[in-house]
Amino acid sequence: MIRLIAGLFSFVALAAIAGIAGVGLVVWMYGRDLPGYDSLANYQPSTLSRVYSGEGRLIAEFAQERRIFAPIDEIPALVKQAFISAEDKNFYSHPGIDATGILRAVLANAQALRSGDGRLQGASTITQQVMKNFLLTSDRSIERKIKEAILSLRIERALSKDRILELYLNEIFLGQNAYGVAAAAQRYFGVTLEDLTLAQAAYLAALPKAPSDLHPVRQHARAVERRNYVLRQMFENGVISEIDMQIARIEPLATLFDGGVETQVAVPDRPNHFTEEVRRVLTARMGSEAVLGGGLTVRATIDPALQEVAAAALRRQLLDYDRAQGGYGGPVAQLVGLDLGDEAAWRAALAATPAPRDVPDWR
């Protein structure tokens, strides 16, 4: 009997050692080429650059990804809790991967497959999403998931939870070329973060999974349903009261896209010759990466009112010069239209031709 127990103990011990060795081998194989602590700790997302006129008016924005960086202490608690409730309710307690969440997702997905429900749950934590967004490809291979888990455990040792959440809330794509919550608040609702309502914050928190499927106009009903799901999660997690949830649920989903709200933030002018010249000069001096992602703040010499006067004067003089030379001298060649068989059709097409928008008195 003692020999049997000793043999069983030896087997369990060897199995445990083999398991630990196997895990160590996997971590070594997939983790050796991954970023270290320093690169993780020093990572900064790209942010848009802004150009202001001489009196401080916003006249242009340059960006490949429209992102406005917001420090974690400037992001309202309501916004942070909305995303945590929607994406990772155990964020502040897990070490980067959530074993409970994985088990819950496995059980829920098994039930969904049995019932024929095609909606499957994911189990990626906010930390894992940070790693996927910043450092890895978006493919769904086992290798990528292993690397994602290793990096998540690493970054949890390198950065505080607040710093990880800050990176997530500033990096996440929320549709309509809006990256991060600050840019999304302006893009959808025309407000800054501190002016978001509970319902608006919940809608933004609903977007990370599939922003194109939750457009506030084209998929309005689905967007409201997902927003209300986030509100329910916030209530169940003790973040908001039931009364607050019910009030927010009946708030209309009104956005800039349907004209339901008006913007309360500065909007840049339409691109023009001057702002394009500013972009060209900046790019020549600093490089396109700095201009499109360096978060530059540029004060230009332009006075918008004087610039408009100068532009109008130039248009007048060009028109006067053209007319003094006899105006339009006729075509230099004739092209036969395949779909325009008579003069009436040509004249109708010509009348429908829009005038150049930068020459309002064009003839």
C-alpha positions as CSV (number, residue, x, y, z in Angstrom):
1,M,0.0,0.0,0.0
2,I,2.8,2.4,1.0
3,R,4.6,1.5,-2.3
4,L,1.4,2.3,-4.3
5,I,1.0,5.6,-2.5
6,A,4.7,6.4,-3.1
7,G,4.4,5.5,-6.8
8,L,1.3,7.6,-7.2
9,F,3.0,10.5,-5.5
10,S,6.0,10.2,-7.7
11,F,3.8,10.1,-10.8
12,V,1.9,13.2,-9.8
13,A,5.2,15.0,-9.0
14,L,6.7,14.0,-12.3
15,A,3.6,15.1,-14.1
16,A,3.7,18.5,-12.3
17,I,7.3,18.9,-13.2
18,A,6.7,18.0,-16.8
19,G,3.8,20.4,-16.9
20,I,5.8,23.2,-15.5
21,A,8.7,22.5,-17.8
22,G,6.3,22.4,-20.8
23,V,4.8,25.7,-19.9
24,G,8.3,27.1,-19.4
25,L,9.3,25.8,-22.8
26,V,6.3,27.4,-24.5
27,V,6.9,30.7,-22.8
28,W,10.6,30.6,-23.9
29,M,9.8,29.6,-27.5
30,Y,7.1,32.3,-28.0
31,G,8.4,35.0,-25.7
32,R,12.0,35.3,-26.7
33,D,11.3,37.7,-29.7
34,L,8.6,39.7,-28.0
35,P,9.1,43.3,-26.7
36,G,10.7,43.7,-23.3
37,Y,9.6,45.8,-20.3
38,D,11.3,49.0,-21.5
39,S,9.5,49.1,-24.9
40,L,6.2,48.3,-23.2
41,A,6.6,50.9,-20.5
42,N,7.7,53.7,-22.9
43,Y,5.0,53.1,-25.6
44,Q,3.1,56.2,-26.7
45,P,0.2,56.0,-29.2
46,S,0.2,58.4,-32.1
47,T,-1.9,61.6,-31.7
48,L,-3.1,64.1,-34.2
49,S,-1.4,67.5,-34.8
50,R,-3.3,70.7,-34.8
51,V,-2.7,74.1,-36.4
52,Y,-4.0,77.3,-34.9
53,S,-4.3,80.8,-36.4
54,G,-2.6,83.8,-35.0
55,E,-5.6,84.5,-32.6
56,G,-5.9,80.9,-31.5
57,R,-8.6,79.5,-33.8
58,L,-8.3,75.9,-34.8
59,I,-7.8,75.9,-38.6
60,A,-6.4,72.4,-39.4
61,E,-5.8,68.9,-38.1
62,F,-3.2,66.4,-39.5
63,A,-3.5,62.8,-38.6
64,Q,-3.3,59.3,-40.0
65,E,-5.4,58.1,-37.1
66,R,-7.5,60.8,-35.5
67,R,-6.6,60.4,-31.8
68,I,-6.7,63.0,-29.0
69,F,-4.6,61.8,-26.0
70,A,-6.4,62.0,-22.7
71,P,-4.5,61.3,-19.4
72,I,-6.2,58.8,-17.2
73,D,-6.9,61.3,-14.5
74,E,-8.8,63.5,-17.0
75,I,-11.0,60.6,-18.2
76,P,-14.3,60.7,-16.2
77,A,-14.9,57.7,-13.9
78,L,-18.2,57.1,-15.7
79,V,-16.4,56.5,-19.0
80,K,-13.8,54.2,-17.4
81,Q,-16.4,52.2,-15.7
82,A,-18.5,51.9,-18.8
83,F,-15.6,50.3,-20.8
84,I,-14.6,48.1,-17.9
85,S,-18.2,46.8,-17.5
86,A,-18.5,46.2,-21.2
87,E,-15.1,44.6,-21.8
88,D,-13.4,43.3,-18.7
89,K,-15.2,43.6,-15.3
90,N,-12.4,41.9,-13.5
91,F,-9.8,44.2,-14.9
92,Y,-8.5,45.5,-11.6
93,S,-8.2,42.0,-10.1
94,H,-6.7,39.7,-12.7
95,P,-3.0,39.4,-13.6
96,G,-3.5,40.1,-17.3
97,I,-5.5,37.1,-18.3
98,D,-8.8,36.2,-16.7
99,A,-9.2,32.5,-16.0
100,T,-12.7,33.0,-14.7
101,G,-13.6,34.9,-17.9
102,I,-12.2,32.2,-20.1
103,L,-14.2,29.5,-18.4
104,R,-17.3,31.6,-18.5
105,A,-16.8,32.3,-22.2
106,V,-16.2,28.6,-22.9
107,L,-19.5,27.6,-21.1
108,A,-21.5,30.4,-22.8
109,N,-20.2,29.5,-26.2
110,A,-20.9,25.9,-25.8
111,Q,-24.5,26.8,-24.8
112,A,-24.7,29.1,-27.8
113,L,-23.6,26.4,-30.2
114,R,-26.1,23.9,-28.8
115,S,-28.9,26.4,-29.0
116,G,-28.0,27.5,-32.5
117,D,-27.2,31.1,-31.4
118,G,-24.4,32.4,-33.5
119,R,-23.3,35.1,-31.1
120,L,-20.1,33.9,-29.4
121,Q,-18.4,35.6,-26.4
122,G,-14.7,36.5,-26.3
123,A,-12.5,36.3,-23.2
124,S,-9.8,38.8,-24.0
125,T,-9.0,41.1,-21.1
126,I,-8.4,44.8,-21.6
127,T,-4.7,44.1,-21.1
128,Q,-4.8,41.5,-23.9
129,Q,-6.6,44.0,-26.2
130,V,-3.9,46.5,-25.5
131,M,-1.3,44.0,-26.6
132,K,-3.3,43.1,-29.7
133,N,-3.8,46.7,-30.7
134,F,-0.3,47.9,-30.1
135,L,2.1,45.1,-30.8
136,L,0.6,42.1,-32.6
137,T,-1.3,41.2,-35.7
138,S,-5.1,40.7,-35.5
139,D,-5.1,37.1,-36.8
140,R,-6.8,34.4,-34.6
141,S,-4.0,31.8,-34.6
142,I,-3.1,29.9,-31.5
143,E,0.5,31.3,-31.7
144,R,-0.9,34.9,-31.6
145,K,-3.1,34.1,-28.6
146,I,-0.1,32.6,-26.7
147,K,2.1,35.6,-27.5
148,E,-0.8,37.9,-26.4
149,A,-1.1,36.1,-23.1
150,I,2.7,36.2,-22.5
151,L,2.8,40.0,-23.3
152,S,-0.2,40.6,-21.1
153,L,1.5,39.0,-18.1
154,R,4.6,41.0,-18.8
155,I,2.9,44.3,-19.1
156,E,1.0,43.8,-15.9
157,R,4.4,43.6,-14.1
158,A,5.8,46.6,-16.0
159,L,2.9,49.0,-15.8
160,S,0.2,50.0,-13.3
161,K,-3.5,49.1,-14.0
162,D,-4.3,52.8,-14.5
163,R,-1.5,53.1,-17.1
164,I,-2.8,50.1,-19.0
165,L,-6.3,51.4,-18.9
166,E,-5.0,54.8,-20.1
167,L,-3.3,53.2,-23.1
168,Y,-6.4,51.2,-23.9
169,L,-8.8,54.1,-23.8
170,N,-6.6,56.2,-26.0
171,E,-5.7,53.5,-28.5
172,I,-9.0,51.6,-29.1
173,F,-10.6,52.1,-32.5
174,L,-14.2,53.3,-32.2
175,G,-15.3,53.8,-35.8
176,Q,-15.5,56.8,-38.1
177,N,-11.7,57.3,-37.9
178,A,-12.0,58.0,-34.2
179,Y,-9.2,56.4,-32.1
180,G,-9.6,56.7,-28.4
181,V,-12.5,57.9,-26.3
182,A,-11.7,61.6,-26.5
183,A,-11.7,61.7,-30.3
184,A,-14.9,59.5,-30.3
185,A,-16.7,61.8,-27.9
186,Q,-16.1,64.6,-30.4
187,R,-16.8,62.6,-33.5
188,Y,-20.1,61.1,-32.4
189,F,-21.5,63.7,-30.0
190,G,-19.5,66.9,-30.5
191,V,-18.5,67.1,-26.8
192,T,-15.5,66.7,-24.6
193,L,-15.2,63.7,-22.3
194,E,-16.4,65.5,-19.2
195,D,-19.7,66.5,-21.0
196,L,-20.7,62.9,-22.0
197,T,-23.9,61.7,-20.6
198,L,-24.2,58.2,-19.1
199,A,-26.1,56.9,-22.2
200,Q,-23.4,58.4,-24.5
201,A,-20.6,56.9,-22.5
202,A,-22.3,53.5,-22.6
203,Y,-22.7,53.8,-26.4
204,L,-19.0,54.5,-26.9
205,A,-18.2,51.5,-24.6
206,A,-20.4,49.3,-26.9
207,L,-18.3,50.1,-30.0
208,P,-14.9,48.2,-29.6
209,K,-16.3,44.8,-30.6
210,A,-17.6,45.9,-34.0
211,P,-18.0,49.7,-34.5
212,S,-19.1,49.3,-38.2
213,D,-22.0,47.1,-37.0
214,L,-23.3,49.6,-34.5
215,H,-23.5,52.8,-36.6
216,P,-26.0,55.2,-34.8
217,V,-28.0,55.8,-38.0
218,R,-27.6,52.8,-40.2
219,Q,-27.8,50.2,-37.4
220,H,-29.8,52.3,-34.9
221,A,-31.8,49.6,-33.3
222,R,-28.8,47.3,-32.8
223,A,-26.7,50.2,-31.5
224,V,-29.4,51.1,-28.9
225,E,-29.7,47.4,-27.9
226,R,-25.9,47.1,-27.3
227,R,-25.8,50.4,-25.5
228,N,-28.6,49.2,-23.1
229,Y,-26.6,46.0,-22.6
230,V,-23.6,48.0,-21.4
231,L,-25.9,50.0,-19.1
232,R,-27.2,46.7,-17.6
233,Q,-23.7,45.5,-17.1
234,M,-22.8,48.8,-15.3
235,F,-25.8,48.3,-13.0
236,E,-25.0,44.7,-12.3
237,N,-21.4,45.6,-11.4
238,G,-22.7,48.2,-9.0
239,V,-21.4,51.2,-10.9
240,I,-24.8,52.9,-11.4
241,S,-28.1,52.7,-9.7
242,E,-31.2,51.1,-11.3
243,I,-32.9,54.5,-11.6
244,D,-29.8,55.8,-13.5
245,M,-29.9,52.8,-15.8
246,Q,-33.6,53.2,-16.6
247,I,-33.3,56.9,-17.3
248,A,-30.3,56.3,-19.6
249,R,-32.1,53.5,-21.4
250,I,-34.8,55.8,-22.6
251,E,-32.4,58.6,-23.7
252,P,-32.5,58.8,-27.5
253,L,-29.3,57.9,-29.3
254,A,-28.8,61.3,-31.0
255,T,-25.5,62.0,-32.7
256,L,-23.9,64.4,-35.1
257,F,-24.6,61.9,-37.9
258,D,-28.3,62.3,-37.7
259,G,-28.3,66.0,-36.7
260,G,-29.7,65.2,-33.3
261,V,-27.0,67.2,-31.5
262,E,-24.8,70.2,-32.4
263,T,-21.1,70.2,-31.9
264,Q,-19.8,72.0,-28.8
265,V,-16.1,71.7,-29.7
266,A,-13.8,73.5,-32.1
267,V,-14.0,72.2,-35.6
268,P,-11.1,72.9,-38.1
269,D,-11.7,74.9,-41.3
270,R,-11.9,73.0,-44.6
271,P,-8.5,72.3,-46.1
272,N,-7.1,75.2,-48.1
273,H,-3.9,76.3,-49.8
274,F,-2.4,77.8,-46.7
275,T,-3.0,74.8,-44.4
276,E,-1.6,72.5,-47.1
277,E,1.5,74.7,-47.3
278,V,1.8,74.4,-43.5
279,R,1.6,70.7,-43.8
280,R,4.2,70.6,-46.6
281,V,6.7,72.8,-44.6
282,L,6.3,70.8,-41.4
283,T,6.7,67.5,-43.3
284,A,9.9,68.8,-44.9
285,R,11.3,69.9,-41.6
286,M,10.1,67.2,-39.2
287,G,9.0,64.2,-41.3
288,S,5.5,62.8,-42.0
289,E,5.5,60.6,-38.9
290,A,5.9,63.6,-36.6
291,V,3.3,65.6,-38.5
292,L,0.7,62.8,-38.7
293,G,1.2,61.2,-35.3
294,G,3.4,63.4,-33.1
295,G,0.7,65.4,-31.5
296,L,2.2,68.7,-32.6
297,T,0.6,72.1,-31.7
298,V,1.4,74.7,-34.4
299,R,0.7,78.4,-34.2
300,A,0.6,79.8,-37.7
301,T,0.9,83.4,-38.7
302,I,-2.3,83.5,-40.7
303,D,-5.2,85.9,-39.8
304,P,-8.3,84.1,-41.3
305,A,-10.2,87.3,-41.9
306,L,-7.3,88.9,-43.8
307,Q,-6.7,85.7,-45.6
308,E,-10.3,85.6,-46.9
309,V,-9.9,89.3,-48.0
310,A,-6.7,88.4,-49.9
311,A,-8.2,85.3,-51.5
312,A,-11.3,87.3,-52.7
313,A,-9.0,90.0,-54.1
314,L,-6.9,87.4,-56.0
315,R,-10.1,85.9,-57.5
316,R,-11.3,89.3,-58.7
317,Q,-8.0,90.2,-60.3
318,L,-7.7,86.8,-62.0
319,L,-11.2,87.2,-63.4
320,D,-10.5,90.8,-64.5
321,Y,-7.3,89.7,-66.2
322,D,-9.0,86.8,-68.0
323,R,-11.8,89.0,-69.3
324,A,-9.3,91.7,-70.4
325,Q,-7.6,89.0,-72.5
326,G,-10.9,88.2,-74.2
327,G,-12.1,85.5,-71.8
328,Y,-12.6,82.0,-72.9
329,G,-11.3,81.4,-76.4
330,G,-13.1,78.3,-77.2
331,P,-12.1,74.6,-77.2
332,V,-8.8,73.5,-78.7
333,A,-10.3,70.1,-79.6
334,Q,-13.7,68.4,-79.8
335,L,-14.5,65.2,-78.0
336,V,-17.5,63.2,-79.2
337,G,-19.6,62.1,-76.2
338,L,-20.7,58.5,-76.4
339,D,-23.8,59.1,-74.4
340,L,-24.6,62.6,-75.5
341,G,-26.2,62.5,-78.9
342,D,-27.5,66.1,-79.4
343,E,-26.9,69.7,-78.3
344,A,-29.7,69.6,-75.8
345,A,-28.1,66.7,-74.0
346,W,-24.7,68.5,-74.0
347,R,-26.3,71.7,-72.6
348,A,-28.1,69.8,-69.9
349,A,-24.8,68.1,-68.9
350,L,-23.0,71.4,-68.9
351,A,-25.7,73.1,-66.8
352,A,-25.4,70.2,-64.2
353,T,-21.6,70.7,-64.0
354,P,-20.8,72.2,-60.5
355,A,-18.8,75.4,-60.4
356,P,-15.4,75.2,-58.6
357,R,-16.2,75.8,-54.9
358,D,-13.1,78.0,-54.4
359,V,-14.3,80.5,-57.1
360,P,-17.8,81.4,-56.2
361,D,-18.2,84.1,-58.9
362,W,-17.0,81.8,-61.7
363,R,-18.6,82.2,-65.1
